[in-house]
Amino acid sequence: MIYLQYCCFCIDLRIGTFIIAISDIIMDLVFGFFIAIFGESGEPDLCHKLFLTFMFIHLISAVLLLIGALKLRPGCMLFYILITVIKVLSMIILIIADLILQIWVPIIIFYVVMFVLGIYYWLVVYSFYAALGGSLFI
């Protein structure tokens, strides 16, 4: 397993986790609003509605991540780690479905950006979780 020593090559993992939690909260709100409004031409289908539900749950996990990083509690961070894996896997399905259905291109670009950032954020948070002594499952 890849473990990072720093976030963005120079930032401490704890500060990086704060930044990730805050940026994830902002991204979940902005991207969720954008997908709800513009996905499927203003009327999200079932797949997009499920993804919006996952984004809301991910928003809750990002708040727990912020609390866990503030209080140095790996238990709070574990929920974020698990939900981010589900979110990244659901983005793969949505990207493929939107490419097949030829949905609006900016939505696909947002999914790809969220996918790449989700993987990197997951690596940083998992590395900090491991550094705090959380039980390693990967």
N, C-alpha and C positions, 0 to 999 in steps of 0.2 A: 504494500500500500504506500502511496505517495503521501508524505507528511511535509507540510510547509513549515519553515522556520519564521517566515515573515509574510505579511500581507503586502502585495505590490512591491516586493523585494526590499523594502526598507521600513515598513511600519510594523510595530509590535502586534502580535496576534490578538491581544485583548482589545487594543484600539481598533484594529481591523474588524474585529467582531462587532464593536459598537457601530462603526461605519456601515458595515453590512446590514445590521439590524435596521438602522435608520433608513438606508437606501432601499432596502427591501420593503419597508413599510410604505415609503413614497412610491416605489415602482408598482407595488400591488394595487395601491389606490389609483394611480394614474393609468396604468395599463388595463386594469380591470374596468375602469370607466370607459376607456377608449374602445376596448373589445365589446363591452356591453352596448355601446352606442353604434359602433360601425361594423361589428361582426355580423355577417349575413345580411348586409344592407339595413341595419337597424333592428332586425328581429333575430336575436341569437337562436340557433337551433339547439337541440338537446345536448350535443357535444360541447358547444360553447357554454351552455348553462352549467354543465358539470364542471367545466374548467373554471368558470367564475366562482363556483362553490369551493373548488380547491384553492383558488386564489384568496378567498375570504378566510379559509382555514389556515392558509400559509401566512396571512396577515396576523392572525392570532399567534401563530408559532413565532413570528418575527418579534412580536411584543414579548413573548416568553424568552426569546433569545436575548433580548436587551436586558431583561431582568436577570437572567442567568449570568450574563457577562458582568453586570454590575455587582452582583452578590457572589460571583465565582462559584456558581452551582451548576455542575454538569447535568444534573437531572432536568433542569429547565431547558437546556440546550438540546437534549435528545429529541424532543418533539419536533424542533426545527429541522434537525438532521433527517428524520424519517419523512416528514411532510415534503421536504425539498426533493427527496428521491422520487416521491409520487408525482410531484409537480413536473420534474424534468421528464419522467417517463410519459406523462400525459401530453407534454409539449411535443414529443416525438410523434405521437399519434395524430395530434392536431396539425402539425406541419405537413405530414403525409396526406392527411385528409384534405387540407386546404389546397395543397398542390394538385391533387387529383381533381377537386371540384373547381379549381381556378378561382379561389376566393380573392378578394381585394389584396393586392400585393403588399401594402404597408402592414397589414395584419400578419402576414407571413414573416415579414422582416422583424416585427416586434417579437414574434415567437422565437425566431432564431437568436435575437439579442438576449431574450430572457433565458433561452436554453444555455447559451455560452456563459452568461453571467451566473446562472444557477449552478452550473457545474463548478465554476471557480469559487463562488461563495460557499458552496458545500465543502470544498476542499479546505478552505481557510477555517471554517467553523469546526469541521471535524478534527483538524489539527489542533485547534485550541481546546476542544473537548478532550482529546487524547492527552494534551499537556496538563490538563486539570486532573487527570487520573480517572476519567470516565471509562467505563468498560468498553473495550474495543470489540467490535463485532465484524469488522472487515479487515 
